[in-house]
Each structure stands twice: as structure tokens, then as C-alpha cells.
Amino acid sequence: MSYVSEMTDEVIRNMHMIPAHSIDEAISMAKEQLGRDKVKITAIPDGVSVMIESFDY
């Protein structure tokens, strides 16, 4: 998952996401990772207020 934000790259990586510095960069990264010409985008307004919790199964 790529993340576009003003947060530092280190903070984004610590949240287990890949930093991108623009929407265009994030889209290019997704296309390359998935090997597709088109990708779906999820926008989360005020995303910094969303808490992410991960679990080991």
C-alpha cells in the first residue's frame, strides 16, 4: 500500500506502508507492483485519524 502524505518517509514505513510523494507517483508504483495499466484507488479523507491495527495469524 502506498501512502501520500506530508509525514516523513520513516513514519510511513513504520506504519508498514510505502511512501509516495505525489498521487502520480503512488499510481505509477501501484501499476508497476501489480503489472497492470489501470489500478483502483482508495482515498481516505483525514486518514491520519484512522487507526490501523495489525494481527498475526
C-alpha positions in Angstrom: 0.0 0.0 0.0 1.4 3.4 -1.0 0.7 6.4 1.2 0.8 10.1 0.1 1.3 12.4 3.0 3.3 15.2 4.4 4.6 12.8 7.1 8.2 11.7 6.8 9.1 8.6 4.9 10.3 6.9 8.1 7.0 7.4 9.8 5.1 6.0 6.8 7.4 3.0 6.6 6.9 2.4 10.4 3.2 2.1 9.6 4.1 -0.7 7.1 3.2 1.4 4.1 5.3 2.6 1.2 5.8 6.4 1.0 4.9 8.3 -2.2 5.4 12.0 -2.7 2.5 12.5 -5.1 -0.6 10.8 -6.3 1.0 10.3 -9.7 4.0 8.6 -8.0 1.7 6.3 -6.0 -0.3 5.3 -9.1 2.9 4.6 -11.0 4.1 2.4 -8.1 0.8 0.5 -7.9 0.8 -0.1 -11.7 4.3 -1.5 -11.5 3.7 -3.7 -8.5 0.5 -5.2 -9.9 1.7 -5.3 -13.6 -1.4 -3.5 -14.8 -2.2 -0.5 -16.9 -5.2 0.5 -14.6 -5.5 0.3 -10.8 -8.2 1.1 -8.2 -7.6 3.9 -5.8 -8.9 4.2 -2.2 -9.0 7.8 -0.8 -9.3 8.1 3.0 -10.1 11.7 3.9 -8.4 12.7 7.2 -6.5 9.4 7.0 -4.2 10.4 9.9 -7.2 10.0 12.2 -7.7 6.4 11.1 -6.1 3.8 13.4 -4.6 0.7 11.8 -4.2 -2.4 13.8 -2.4 -5.5 12.5 -2.7 -9.0 13.7 -0.5 -12.1 13.4 -2.4 -15.2 12.4 
